[in-house]
Amino acid sequence: GAGVSQSPSNKVTEKGKDVELRCDPISGHTALYWYRQRLGQGLEFLIYFQGNSAPDKSGLPSDRFSAERTGESVSTLTIQRTQQEDSAVYLCASTEWVGANYGYTFGSGTRLTVV
Amino acid sequence: AQSVSQHNHHVILSEAASLELGCNYSYGGTVNLFWYVQYPGQHLQLLLKYFSGDPLVKGIKGFEAEFIKSKFSFNLRKPSVQWSDTAEYFCAGMRSQGNLIFGKGTKLSVKP
């Protein structure tokens, strides 16, 4: 597609429920990144993919968070048993390859609210 | 550990004032640095980037930044701000693994 697409744009969920957030990168971009932006905070790195593999999962805050990517395209970030501190905007970005130094193209994000 | 820090949390200026937002990084090796902007209700956009060559880089909308290796800094500047520059500005650096690490951001409010 022309840009990075994320869905849903907004999600309200009850504490304890699981949620899935989707990212559709720019066509042909092999690198995909997930970040979290909590209110008043900067962007917190979660995980990145090169193709379908995730070499660095060190940013995932807990084992309730997981991500996968299939077919070098769509990625899904799953949060199990959501907690109120998971409320944030989850951002996805892509580049042609990991380390491409022309900068990321970001999606508009998914605003997750856990009530 | 590699890190990027922005010391100004919120900056308030009047239109036509000059702007300088601070950014410091703490890692060695190859340095790739970026400034992103997030206008209210919009997604993050790249303002400018540095990866080699002339340490003074020019970006969109009249912004520029200077890479000073001895000070580990990459400050963002604009000679004369406009109300439309009201936004949040993020400095970022590229880790050796290839992903970006971001500062906490600086909110800029420009009074008309």
Boltz contact constraints between the chains, C-beta under 6 A:
constraints:
  - contact:
      token1: [A, 33]
      token2: [B, 99]
      max_distance: 6.0
  - contact:
      token1: [A, 42]
      token2: [B, 102]
      max_distance: 6.0
  - contact:
      token1: [A, 42]
      token2: [B, 103]
      max_distance: 6.0
  - contact:
      token1: [A, 42]
      token2: [B, 104]
      max_distance: 6.0
  - contact:
      token1: [A, 42]
      token2: [B, 105]
      max_distance: 6.0
  - contact:
      token1: [A, 43]
      token2: [B, 102]
      max_distance: 6.0
  - contact:
      token1: [A, 45]
      token2: [B, 99]
      max_distance: 6.0
  - contact:
      token1: [A, 48]
      token2: [B, 99]
      max_distance: 6.0
  - contact:
      token1: [A, 56]
      token2: [B, 97]
      max_distance: 6.0
  - contact:
      token1: [A, 98]
      token2: [B, 98]
      max_distance: 6.0
  - contact:
      token1: [A, 99]
      token2: [B, 98]
      max_distance: 6.0
  - contact:
      token1: [A, 101]
      token2: [B, 32]
      max_distance: 6.0
  - contact:
      token1: [A, 101]
      token2: [B, 51]
      max_distance: 6.0
  - contact:
      token1: [A, 103]
      token2: [B, 34]
      max_distance: 6.0
  - contact:
      token1: [A, 103]
      token2: [B, 46]
      max_distance: 6.0
  - contact:
      token1: [A, 103]
      token2: [B, 49]
      max_distance: 6.0
  - contact:
      token1: [A, 106]
      token2: [B, 43]
      max_distance: 6.0
  - contact:
      token1: [A, 106]
      token2: [B, 44]
      max_distance: 6.0
  - contact:
      token1: [A, 108]
      token2: [B, 43]
      max_distance: 6.0
